[in-house]
């Protein structure tokens, strides 16, 4: 008998065309960016707790590489 944890969290289609796969990945990137914009303050508090506690939000990141 299947238990809830035995089921996949996400069911992805198996036979996408190249165009559909590219469109799907683009959608996921946009969704991630929207999520990061919406929860920006919370994410910054989580990943940089000392920076926020010290009011050091105006400094530039050490790396200029994009996060993805």
Phi and psi restraints in degrees (range 20) as a CNS / XPLOR table:
assign (resid 1 and name C) (resid 2 and name N)
       (resid 2 and name CA) (resid 2 and name C) 1.0 -75.9 20.0 2
assign (resid 2 and name N) (resid 2 and name CA)
       (resid 2 and name C) (resid 3 and name N) 1.0 141.5 20.0 2
assign (resid 2 and name C) (resid 3 and name N)
       (resid 3 and name CA) (resid 3 and name C) 1.0 -106.7 20.0 2
assign (resid 3 and name N) (resid 3 and name CA)
       (resid 3 and name C) (resid 4 and name N) 1.0 159.3 20.0 2
assign (resid 3 and name C) (resid 4 and name N)
       (resid 4 and name CA) (resid 4 and name C) 1.0 -54.0 20.0 2
assign (resid 4 and name N) (resid 4 and name CA)
       (resid 4 and name C) (resid 5 and name N) 1.0 -34.9 20.0 2
assign (resid 4 and name C) (resid 5 and name N)
       (resid 5 and name CA) (resid 5 and name C) 1.0 -75.0 20.0 2
assign (resid 5 and name N) (resid 5 and name CA)
       (resid 5 and name C) (resid 6 and name N) 1.0 -12.1 20.0 2
assign (resid 5 and name C) (resid 6 and name N)
       (resid 6 and name CA) (resid 6 and name C) 1.0 -79.9 20.0 2
assign (resid 6 and name N) (resid 6 and name CA)
       (resid 6 and name C) (resid 7 and name N) 1.0 -17.0 20.0 2
assign (resid 6 and name C) (resid 7 and name N)
       (resid 7 and name CA) (resid 7 and name C) 1.0 -87.0 20.0 2
assign (resid 7 and name N) (resid 7 and name CA)
       (resid 7 and name C) (resid 8 and name N) 1.0 147.4 20.0 2
assign (resid 7 and name C) (resid 8 and name N)
       (resid 8 and name CA) (resid 8 and name C) 1.0 -67.8 20.0 2
assign (resid 8 and name N) (resid 8 and name CA)
       (resid 8 and name C) (resid 9 and name N) 1.0 148.3 20.0 2
assign (resid 8 and name C) (resid 9 and name N)
       (resid 9 and name CA) (resid 9 and name C) 1.0 -72.6 20.0 2
assign (resid 9 and name N) (resid 9 and name CA)
       (resid 9 and name C) (resid 10 and name N) 1.0 -39.7 20.0 2
assign (resid 9 and name C) (resid 10 and name N)
       (resid 10 and name CA) (resid 10 and name C) 1.0 -128.7 20.0 2
assign (resid 10 and name N) (resid 10 and name CA)
       (resid 10 and name C) (resid 11 and name N) 1.0 132.4 20.0 2
assign (resid 10 and name C) (resid 11 and name N)
       (resid 11 and name CA) (resid 11 and name C) 1.0 -103.1 20.0 2
assign (resid 11 and name N) (resid 11 and name CA)
       (resid 11 and name C) (resid 12 and name N) 1.0 111.1 20.0 2
assign (resid 11 and name C) (resid 12 and name N)
       (resid 12 and name CA) (resid 12 and name C) 1.0 -96.6 20.0 2
assign (resid 12 and name N) (resid 12 and name CA)
       (resid 12 and name C) (resid 13 and name N) 1.0 141.4 20.0 2
assign (resid 12 and name C) (resid 13 and name N)
       (resid 13 and name CA) (resid 13 and name C) 1.0 -64.8 20.0 2
assign (resid 13 and name N) (resid 13 and name CA)
       (resid 13 and name C) (resid 14 and name N) 1.0 144.0 20.0 2
assign (resid 13 and name C) (resid 14 and name N)
       (resid 14 and name CA) (resid 14 and name C) 1.0 -85.3 20.0 2
assign (resid 14 and name N) (resid 14 and name CA)
       (resid 14 and name C) (resid 15 and name N) 1.0 -42.2 20.0 2
assign (resid 14 and name C) (resid 15 and name N)
       (resid 15 and name CA) (resid 15 and name C) 1.0 -113.4 20.0 2
assign (resid 15 and name N) (resid 15 and name CA)
       (resid 15 and name C) (resid 16 and name N) 1.0 68.5 20.0 2
assign (resid 15 and name C) (resid 16 and name N)
       (resid 16 and name CA) (resid 16 and name C) 1.0 -83.7 20.0 2
assign (resid 16 and name N) (resid 16 and name CA)
       (resid 16 and name C) (resid 17 and name N) 1.0 147.0 20.0 2
assign (resid 16 and name C) (resid 17 and name N)
       (resid 17 and name CA) (resid 17 and name C) 1.0 -72.3 20.0 2
assign (resid 17 and name N) (resid 17 and name CA)
       (resid 17 and name C) (resid 18 and name N) 1.0 165.8 20.0 2
assign (resid 17 and name C) (resid 18 and name N)
       (resid 18 and name CA) (resid 18 and name C) 1.0 -58.3 20.0 2
assign (resid 18 and name N) (resid 18 and name CA)
       (resid 18 and name C) (resid 19 and name N) 1.0 -43.7 20.0 2
assign (resid 18 and name C) (resid 19 and name N)
       (resid 19 and name CA) (resid 19 and name C) 1.0 -64.9 20.0 2
assign (resid 19 and name N) (resid 19 and name CA)
       (resid 19 and name C) (resid 20 and name N) 1.0 -42.5 20.0 2
assign (resid 19 and name C) (resid 20 and name N)
       (resid 20 and name CA) (resid 20 and name C) 1.0 -65.6 20.0 2
assign (resid 20 and name N) (resid 20 and name CA)
       (resid 20 and name C) (resid 21 and name N) 1.0 -39.1 20.0 2
assign (resid 20 and name C) (resid 21 and name N)
       (resid 21 and name CA) (resid 21 and name C) 1.0 -63.6 20.0 2
assign (resid 21 and name N) (resid 21 and name CA)
       (resid 21 and name C) (resid 22 and name N) 1.0 -43.3 20.0 2
assign (resid 21 and name C) (resid 22 and name N)
       (resid 22 and name CA) (resid 22 and name C) 1.0 -65.0 20.0 2
assign (resid 22 and name N) (resid 22 and name CA)
       (resid 22 and name C) (resid 23 and name N) 1.0 -40.8 20.0 2
assign (resid 22 and name C) (resid 23 and name N)
       (resid 23 and name CA) (resid 23 and name C) 1.0 -64.2 20.0 2
assign (resid 23 and name N) (resid 23 and name CA)
       (resid 23 and name C) (resid 24 and name N) 1.0 -40.5 20.0 2
assign (resid 23 and name C) (resid 24 and name N)
       (resid 24 and name CA) (resid 24 and name C) 1.0 -64.4 20.0 2
assign (resid 24 and name N) (resid 24 and name CA)
       (resid 24 and name C) (resid 25 and name N) 1.0 -44.2 20.0 2
assign (resid 24 and name C) (resid 25 and name N)
       (resid 25 and name CA) (resid 25 and name C) 1.0 -64.2 20.0 2
assign (resid 25 and name N) (resid 25 and name CA)
       (resid 25 and name C) (resid 26 and name N) 1.0 -40.5 20.0 2
assign (resid 25 and name C) (resid 26 and name N)
       (resid 26 and name CA) (resid 26 and name C) 1.0 -61.0 20.0 2
assign (resid 26 and name N) (resid 26 and name CA)
       (resid 26 and name C) (resid 27 and name N) 1.0 -42.6 20.0 2
assign (resid 26 and name C) (resid 27 and name N)
       (resid 27 and name CA) (resid 27 and name C) 1.0 -60.2 20.0 2
assign (resid 27 and name N) (resid 27 and name CA)
       (resid 27 and name C) (resid 28 and name N) 1.0 -43.6 20.0 2
assign (resid 27 and name C) (resid 28 and name N)
       (resid 28 and name CA) (resid 28 and name C) 1.0 -64.0 20.0 2
assign (resid 28 and name N) (resid 28 and name CA)
       (resid 28 and name C) (resid 29 and name N) 1.0 -37.8 20.0 2
assign (resid 28 and name C) (resid 29 and name N)
       (resid 29 and name CA) (resid 29 and name C) 1.0 -64.2 20.0 2
assign (resid 29 and name N) (resid 29 and name CA)
       (resid 29 and name C) (resid 30 and name N) 1.0 -44.2 20.0 2
assign (resid 29 and name C) (resid 30 and name N)
       (resid 30 and name CA) (resid 30 and name C) 1.0 -65.0 20.0 2
assign (resid 30 and name N) (resid 30 and name CA)
       (resid 30 and name C) (resid 31 and name N) 1.0 -39.2 20.0 2
assign (resid 30 and name C) (resid 31 and name N)
       (resid 31 and name CA) (resid 31 and name C) 1.0 -63.8 20.0 2
assign (resid 31 and name N) (resid 31 and name CA)
       (resid 31 and name C) (resid 32 and name N) 1.0 -42.5 20.0 2
assign (resid 31 and name C) (resid 32 and name N)
       (resid 32 and name CA) (resid 32 and name C) 1.0 -63.6 20.0 2
assign (resid 32 and name N) (resid 32 and name CA)
       (resid 32 and name C) (resid 33 and name N) 1.0 -42.8 20.0 2
assign (resid 32 and name C) (resid 33 and name N)
       (resid 33 and name CA) (resid 33 and name C) 1.0 -63.5 20.0 2
assign (resid 33 and name N) (resid 33 and name CA)
       (resid 33 and name C) (resid 34 and name N) 1.0 -41.0 20.0 2
assign (resid 33 and name C) (resid 34 and name N)
       (resid 34 and name CA) (resid 34 and name C) 1.0 -64.1 20.0 2
assign (resid 34 and name N) (resid 34 and name CA)
       (resid 34 and name C) (resid 35 and name N) 1.0 -41.7 20.0 2
assign (resid 34 and name C) (resid 35 and name N)
       (resid 35 and name CA) (resid 35 and name C) 1.0 -61.5 20.0 2
assign (resid 35 and name N) (resid 35 and name CA)
       (resid 35 and name C) (resid 36 and name N) 1.0 -45.6 20.0 2
assign (resid 35 and name C) (resid 36 and name N)
       (resid 36 and name CA) (resid 36 and name C) 1.0 -64.7 20.0 2
assign (resid 36 and name N) (resid 36 and name CA)
       (resid 36 and name C) (resid 37 and name N) 1.0 -39.4 20.0 2
assign (resid 36 and name C) (resid 37 and name N)
       (resid 37 and name CA) (resid 37 and name C) 1.0 -64.4 20.0 2
assign (resid 37 and name N) (resid 37 and name CA)
       (resid 37 and name C) (resid 38 and name N) 1.0 -43.3 20.0 2
assign (resid 37 and name C) (resid 38 and name N)
       (resid 38 and name CA) (resid 38 and name C) 1.0 -66.8 20.0 2
assign (resid 38 and name N) (resid 38 and name CA)
       (resid 38 and name C) (resid 39 and name N) 1.0 -39.4 20.0 2
assign (resid 38 and name C) (resid 39 and name N)
       (resid 39 and name CA) (resid 39 and name C) 1.0 -106.4 20.0 2
assign (resid 39 and name N) (resid 39 and name CA)
       (resid 39 and name C) (resid 40 and name N) 1.0 23.8 20.0 2
assign (resid 39 and name C) (resid 40 and name N)
       (resid 40 and name CA) (resid 40 and name C) 1.0 -53.5 20.0 2
assign (resid 40 and name N) (resid 40 and name CA)
       (resid 40 and name C) (resid 41 and name N) 1.0 -50.8 20.0 2
assign (resid 40 and name C) (resid 41 and name N)
       (resid 41 and name CA) (resid 41 and name C) 1.0 -62.2 20.0 2
assign (resid 41 and name N) (resid 41 and name CA)
       (resid 41 and name C) (resid 42 and name N) 1.0 -42.0 20.0 2
assign (resid 41 and name C) (resid 42 and name N)
       (resid 42 and name CA) (resid 42 and name C) 1.0 -66.8 20.0 2
assign (resid 42 and name N) (resid 42 and name CA)
       (resid 42 and name C) (resid 43 and name N) 1.0 -40.0 20.0 2
assign (resid 42 and name C) (resid 43 and name N)
       (resid 43 and name CA) (resid 43 and name C) 1.0 -65.5 20.0 2
assign (resid 43 and name N) (resid 43 and name CA)
       (resid 43 and name C) (resid 44 and name N) 1.0 -40.0 20.0 2
assign (resid 43 and name C) (resid 44 and name N)
       (resid 44 and name CA) (resid 44 and name C) 1.0 -65.0 20.0 2
assign (resid 44 and name N) (resid 44 and name CA)
       (resid 44 and name C) (resid 45 and name N) 1.0 -41.5 20.0 2
assign (resid 44 and name C) (resid 45 and name N)
       (resid 45 and name CA) (resid 45 and name C) 1.0 -61.4 20.0 2
assign (resid 45 and name N) (resid 45 and name CA)
       (resid 45 and name C) (resid 46 and name N) 1.0 -39.0 20.0 2
assign (resid 45 and name C) (resid 46 and name N)
       (resid 46 and name CA) (resid 46 and name C) 1.0 -71.1 20.0 2
assign (resid 46 and name N) (resid 46 and name CA)
       (resid 46 and name C) (resid 47 and name N) 1.0 -47.2 20.0 2
assign (resid 46 and name C) (resid 47 and name N)
       (resid 47 and name CA) (resid 47 and name C) 1.0 -83.5 20.0 2
assign (resid 47 and name N) (resid 47 and name CA)
       (resid 47 and name C) (resid 48 and name N) 1.0 -23.5 20.0 2
assign (resid 47 and name C) (resid 48 and name N)
       (resid 48 and name CA) (resid 48 and name C) 1.0 -134.0 20.0 2
assign (resid 48 and name N) (resid 48 and name CA)
       (resid 48 and name C) (resid 49 and name N) 1.0 62.4 20.0 2
assign (resid 48 and name C) (resid 49 and name N)
       (resid 49 and name CA) (resid 49 and name C) 1.0 -62.9 20.0 2
assign (resid 49 and name N) (resid 49 and name CA)
       (resid 49 and name C) (resid 50 and name N) 1.0 -35.0 20.0 2
assign (resid 49 and name C) (resid 50 and name N)
       (resid 50 and name CA) (resid 50 and name C) 1.0 -72.4 20.0 2
assign (resid 50 and name N) (resid 50 and name CA)
       (resid 50 and name C) (resid 51 and name N) 1.0 -35.8 20.0 2
assign (resid 50 and name C) (resid 51 and name N)
       (resid 51 and name CA) (resid 51 and name C) 1.0 -62.0 20.0 2
assign (resid 51 and name N) (resid 51 and name CA)
       (resid 51 and name C) (resid 52 and name N) 1.0 -43.9 20.0 2
assign (resid 51 and name C) (resid 52 and name N)
       (resid 52 and name CA) (resid 52 and name C) 1.0 -72.2 20.0 2
assign (resid 52 and name N) (resid 52 and name CA)
       (resid 52 and name C) (resid 53 and name N) 1.0 -40.8 20.0 2
assign (resid 52 and name C) (resid 53 and name N)
       (resid 53 and name CA) (resid 53 and name C) 1.0 -62.2 20.0 2
assign (resid 53 and name N) (resid 53 and name CA)
       (resid 53 and name C) (resid 54 and name N) 1.0 -31.9 20.0 2
assign (resid 53 and name C) (resid 54 and name N)
       (resid 54 and name CA) (resid 54 and name C) 1.0 -93.6 20.0 2
assign (resid 54 and name N) (resid 54 and name CA)
       (resid 54 and name C) (resid 55 and name N) 1.0 1.2 20.0 2
assign (resid 54 and name C) (resid 55 and name N)
       (resid 55 and name CA) (resid 55 and name C) 1.0 68.6 20.0 2
assign (resid 55 and name N) (resid 55 and name CA)
       (resid 55 and name C) (resid 56 and name N) 1.0 30.9 20.0 2
assign (resid 55 and name C) (resid 56 and name N)
       (resid 56 and name CA) (resid 56 and name C) 1.0 -103.1 20.0 2
assign (resid 56 and name N) (resid 56 and name CA)
       (resid 56 and name C) (resid 57 and name N) 1.0 47.4 20.0 2
assign (resid 56 and name C) (resid 57 and name N)
       (resid 57 and name CA) (resid 57 and name C) 1.0 -85.4 20.0 2
assign (resid 57 and name N) (resid 57 and name CA)
       (resid 57 and name C) (resid 58 and name N) 1.0 -13.5 20.0 2
assign (resid 57 and name C) (resid 58 and name N)
       (resid 58 and name CA) (resid 58 and name C) 1.0 -87.0 20.0 2
assign (resid 58 and name N) (resid 58 and name CA)
       (resid 58 and name C) (resid 59 and name N) 1.0 -4.1 20.0 2
assign (resid 58 and name C) (resid 59 and name N)
       (resid 59 and name CA) (resid 59 and name C) 1.0 -76.3 20.0 2
assign (resid 59 and name N) (resid 59 and name CA)
       (resid 59 and name C) (resid 60 and name N) 1.0 151.6 20.0 2
assign (resid 59 and name C) (resid 60 and name N)
       (resid 60 and name CA) (resid 60 and name C) 1.0 -85.3 20.0 2
assign (resid 60 and name N) (resid 60 and name CA)
       (resid 60 and name C) (resid 61 and name N) 1.0 149.0 20.0 2
assign (resid 60 and name C) (resid 61 and name N)
       (resid 61 and name CA) (resid 61 and name C) 1.0 -64.1 20.0 2
assign (resid 61 and name N) (resid 61 and name CA)
       (resid 61 and name C) (resid 62 and name N) 1.0 153.5 20.0 2
assign (resid 61 and name C) (resid 62 and name N)
       (resid 62 and name CA) (resid 62 and name C) 1.0 -67.6 20.0 2
assign (resid 62 and name N) (resid 62 and name CA)
       (resid 62 and name C) (resid 63 and name N) 1.0 -33.1 20.0 2
assign (resid 62 and name C) (resid 63 and name N)
       (resid 63 and name CA) (resid 63 and name C) 1.0 -108.7 20.0 2
assign (resid 63 and name N) (resid 63 and name CA)
       (resid 63 and name C) (resid 64 and name N) 1.0 141.8 20.0 2
assign (resid 63 and name C) (resid 64 and name N)
       (resid 64 and name CA) (resid 64 and name C) 1.0 -96.1 20.0 2
assign (resid 64 and name N) (resid 64 and name CA)
       (resid 64 and name C) (resid 65 and name N) 1.0 7.4 20.0 2
assign (resid 64 and name C) (resid 65 and name N)
       (resid 65 and name CA) (resid 65 and name C) 1.0 -70.6 20.0 2
assign (resid 65 and name N) (resid 65 and name CA)
       (resid 65 and name C) (resid 66 and name N) 1.0 139.9 20.0 2
assign (resid 65 and name C) (resid 66 and name N)
       (resid 66 and name CA) (resid 66 and name C) 1.0 -67.1 20.0 2
assign (resid 66 and name N) (resid 66 and name CA)
       (resid 66 and name C) (resid 67 and name N) 1.0 156.3 20.0 2
assign (resid 66 and name C) (resid 67 and name N)
       (resid 67 and name CA) (resid 67 and name C) 1.0 -69.1 20.0 2
assign (resid 67 and name N) (resid 67 and name CA)
       (resid 67 and name C) (resid 68 and name N) 1.0 -12.1 20.0 2
